[in-house]
């Protein structure tokens, strides 16, 4: 199943909360900062990390 960020994405800010198109909500669990604006970028979750299309690296997340 292909997942996308539900709406606008402005990157990782250190405490980012992300809602995906499947309704799941995730909070950034490791500090990382990278700005990049996108609308509904593709997202992949693996090994407790979230990789967002266009970002430089996957970041650790925790499901809320």
C-alpha positions as CSV (number, residue, x, y, z in Angstrom):
1,X,0.0,0.0,0.0
2,X,1.4,3.4,-1.0
3,X,1.1,6.0,1.8
4,X,1.3,9.8,1.5
5,X,1.5,12.7,3.9
6,X,-2.1,13.9,4.4
7,X,-1.9,17.5,3.2
8,X,1.0,19.9,3.3
9,X,4.5,18.9,4.4
10,X,7.2,21.4,5.5
11,X,9.9,19.0,6.7
12,X,11.3,17.9,10.1
13,X,11.4,20.4,12.9
14,X,12.5,18.3,15.8
15,X,9.0,17.5,17.2
16,X,7.0,17.0,13.9
17,X,3.6,15.3,14.0
18,X,2.7,13.6,10.7
19,X,-0.7,12.3,9.6
20,X,-0.7,9.8,6.8
21,X,-3.5,9.0,4.3
22,X,-4.3,5.7,6.0
23,X,-5.3,7.8,9.1
24,X,-2.3,6.9,11.2
25,X,-0.5,9.6,13.2
26,X,3.2,9.6,13.9
27,X,5.5,11.9,16.1
28,X,9.1,12.4,15.4
29,X,11.2,10.6,18.0
30,X,14.7,11.6,17.1
31,X,16.0,15.1,16.6
32,X,16.6,16.1,13.0
33,X,15.9,19.4,11.2
34,X,15.4,19.7,7.5
35,X,13.0,22.1,5.7
36,X,11.3,21.1,2.4
37,X,7.8,22.1,1.3
38,X,5.7,19.6,-0.5
39,X,2.0,18.7,-0.9
40,X,1.2,15.0,-0.2
41,X,4.7,13.5,-0.7
42,X,5.0,9.8,-0.7
43,X,5.9,8.2,2.7
44,X,7.4,4.8,3.6
45,X,7.6,3.5,7.2
46,X,10.2,0.8,8.0
47,X,12.1,-0.2,11.1
48,X,10.6,2.6,13.2
49,X,11.6,5.2,10.7
50,X,9.6,7.4,8.3
51,X,11.1,8.2,4.9
52,X,9.4,11.1,3.1
53,X,9.9,11.6,-0.6
54,X,12.4,14.4,-1.2
55,X,14.0,14.3,2.2
56,X,17.7,13.4,2.7
57,X,17.2,10.6,5.3
58,X,14.6,8.6,7.2
59,X,13.8,9.8,10.7
60,X,12.7,7.8,13.7
61,X,9.0,8.1,14.6
62,X,6.6,6.8,17.2
63,X,2.9,6.0,16.5
64,X,0.4,8.1,18.5
